[in-house]
Amino acid sequence: MIEGMEHRDQLVTVQELAEYLGVPVATLYQWRHRQEGPPGFRVGRHVRYRWSDVQKWIEHQLETSSSHFTSPVISTVASGGIRGSSGTRRSERSR
């Protein structure tokens, strides 16, 4: 690390981030293409991630994923099931 540079300002490579998150490198490139993953930027031909941005993205994922564990399940059960593209409930299609 460069002297005087804080850890949160450190840049990480795609490979380092993939290893840290436990996902394949290809997943990071897919997320980047779909604008779903942590914000990254190009340094010449190389993609880099600022560590502080990665931490913010992880926090956001934790916040949004915890809310998704409760409300969709409750709303799905309350509405009587999941409906497919044909408008029928999945349980009705399997009959």
Buried (B, 14 or more C-beta within 10 A) or exposed (E): EEEEEEEEEBBBBBEBBBEEBEBEEEBBBEBBEEEEBBEBEEEEEEBBBBBEBBEBBEEEEEEEEEEEEEEEEEEEEEEEEEBEEEEEBEEEEEE
